[in-house]
Structures are given as C-alpha cells and as structure tokens.
Amino acid sequence: MKKLLVELGDRSYPIYIGSALLSQTELFTRHIKSKQIVVVSNETIAPLYLDAVLKNLQDYQVETVILPDGEQFKTLDFVSQIFDKLLACKFSRNATLIALGGGVIGDMGGFAAACYQRGIAFLQIPTTLLAQVDSSVGGKTGVNHPLGKNMIGAFYQPQCVIADADLLDTLDDRQLAAGLAEVIKYGLIRDADFFVWLENNIDALLARDKPALAYAIERSCMNKAEIVAEDETETGIRATLNLGHTFGHAIETGAGYGTYLHGEAVAIGTCQAADLSRRKGWLTDADVDRIIALFKRAGLPVEPPEQIDSARFLDLMAVDKKNVDGQIRLILLQRIGLATLPVDVPQDLLKMTLNTYGRR
C-alpha cells in the first residue's frame, strides 16, 4: 500500500493506494469519529462491494442509500434522498458519510456531507479509474443543473481516500478508457515525462496490467495532491486541471447527461483545446498529432458530436466557472507538459476550432 498526503494544514488527509484495501478494517475505523454512518452507493456498485465495506463497520449504526447509476441522476432531487435518510435516522453532525462509487457518487455524497448540518465527515472509496485518479481527490463536490454541469456545489475535503485497485477488476472497458482521459491530462498539463510513459505503456494499462495501473494511479494522485495543496479553491494553478473541461462540459450538457461519459467528453474537449493551442501558435502540428493519437489508442473519442454546432457550443461554454464578465476563458497548452492559467481566447480562433476541428 502507498500513502500520499494532501497537504492542507489541519484539513490534510491521506490517499491510500493499493490492493485488498477494502478488507483492512483499520483504514476505515481510524477516520470514523462516531457510531453513526451512512454509506451512499449506486445500484451497480452496491451489489459488488457494499458487503465488503459493511464488514468493517459491524460495531456501528450503519444506514445505506442506494441511488440509480448515471450522470443523469446527479441532481438536487437525488441528493435529497441522502438528506432524507440522515434526517429520518436522526443522525447528528458527528456522523460520517462513506461515498462508495464512481465520480457521480463521490460528488453527490461529498456535497451531501458538506451541506448536512453544515458539514459532516466523509470518506471517499472510488470504484472507477477516473474517480481514483481525479474526482475523489481535492474536495470538489456538487451536482449538475440542466443549464450547466457541476454548477451547484462546494469545496469540501474528505477524511481520506481509499483507492483499491482491485475494484477496477469489475470496471468495463469503456469506463476504464474514460478514466485514462484524466490520467493523460496530468501528463499534458504538468508532467511531460509521464506523458511519454503513457505513450509507451498505454497498451499495458488497457490490458489492466496491475503494476502499470498502480503506477498510473499513484503518479496521477501525486500530481493532483500537489496542485490541490498549492491552490485548494481554484484561484490559480488548480484551474489547469480543467484542461478540455469547458469543451467537455458543453458536450455532456448539449448531448444530454449520460450520453457521453465524463472522460469521453474531456478527451474530445482536450483535443479541441490542443487544436486551439496550435492556432495560438503554441503547439506544433506534431504535438497535436501525438495528443490525438494517444487518446485514440486509449479507445476514446476525439471528435465532437455533430448535433452540437459552433453556436450551441458557444452558448453552452458561456456557462462555465472560469468565465469572467461573460468572456469565455480556457485552459490551453503552451507545450506538452505545460498548461496555461485561464486565458481570454480570441473569438475568431475559437470559432475556427469549433467550426473545423473534427467537422467533416
């Protein structure tokens, strides 16, 4: 087992990375401060792993909330089911919430924990690659709105993250590829050596080689932990983690939540950001070709959906947390391994990318 620390002063917390972690009761109990626990999961994950989690909690008062599986259920209405359970069971502000699932469950569970009685403790047990390397780390929680993804939420840090690589054994190939999109992102924004490693090892990752996966998870979490420690609430460098996300969120919203997995939309969005970075004169044709090729090798889509035209893209991208005074601001790449902070993009260049990239 590897242990990384997200350095946030008195709110610092560990990320445990390894195998067979769900059977290590002490990992759970050291972070639980009262007898009241609610475990939040979904209809896909609960039959697989809920019993293993509950075995560690036999001396506690445990309730469960099992939600439907899918991005389309990441709404205030479904978060309210968590509040309903907490209130019906008369749980106090000393209770602990355990989020067992992928990014959707982690975001919803963390948001419920942030809001209930103005904040209760919570643990993250991410069950997808994307959640293990990205969404479970850093304290971003929230839900979607029909007009914009993740526009309702809070920064709220967990007590710990338990990233058990064995949970990826039941992950389907599409979800695995979606997680690789976020792994590739770290190489692009700040870790050029890791990008080269991914080019050399992408086939091993797709084959679920355990040492390769463990290394990719650890290196991704290390990159994110360093960024979060420097900029917890995204006033500076943390914004670079959103490479491709403004385009990607527009795709998720415009196509309908659940049509594209988050990682799939981010892969397309990152290719669009790379194309725009080339138009700015920062990336070469060869750089863009390398980026697109790696996403393709990972089994990810790289072209935007035809039904979202440039006008619709612009409308959807206008609803983004990085925008200032109505101006669309994007994370771009100065080179592979170095991302910019949010920059105002000339409308003519942005429209060229939206009108031409991936458009036959």
Order of alpha helices (4+ residues) and beta strands (2+ residues): beta-beta-alpha-beta-alpha-beta-alpha-beta-alpha-beta-beta-beta-beta-alpha-alpha-alpha-alpha-alpha-alpha-alpha-beta-beta-beta-beta-alpha
